[in-house]
């Protein structure tokens, strides 16, 4: 419902749906991929609304959960690794853009390094532009 409300530009409703989803998941596994998905959705909503501190906080929590799950599944579960790796790359990309909005080039470079670490999981449409932008961002943070 949060995604539908977001698509309809009903941001207040979307925020409430995402928060309800988080509340429902508070009693379960805090490192569940579903928790990461909801945090990522809420982070994207906040970024769209230019509420960058909230966006950063939620996206950072989302990435941490995805990274735990990425490590946990190991190399034998390629489908799960693909899902988690893609989520890490895209959330890190968003975090790099948020950092640049706040003129934090060091943080943008850090997030871009994560994007580059997980670039094999990016969609083909985004790969070249993300990698190029991240390489440039990293070059700008290197003395």
FENRA-V993191 format. One record per run of one state. SS is the DSSP state (H for helix, E for strand, - for the rest). FROM is the first residue (numbers start at 0). TO is the last residue. If there is no record, write none. Layout:
ss,from,to
SS,FROM,TO
SS,FROM,TO
This chain:
ss,from,to
-,0,0
H,1,6
-,7,9
H,10,24
-,25,31
H,32,47
-,48,50
H,51,72
-,73,76
H,77,100
-,101,103
H,104,116
-,117,117
H,118,120
-,121,122
H,123,140
-,141,142
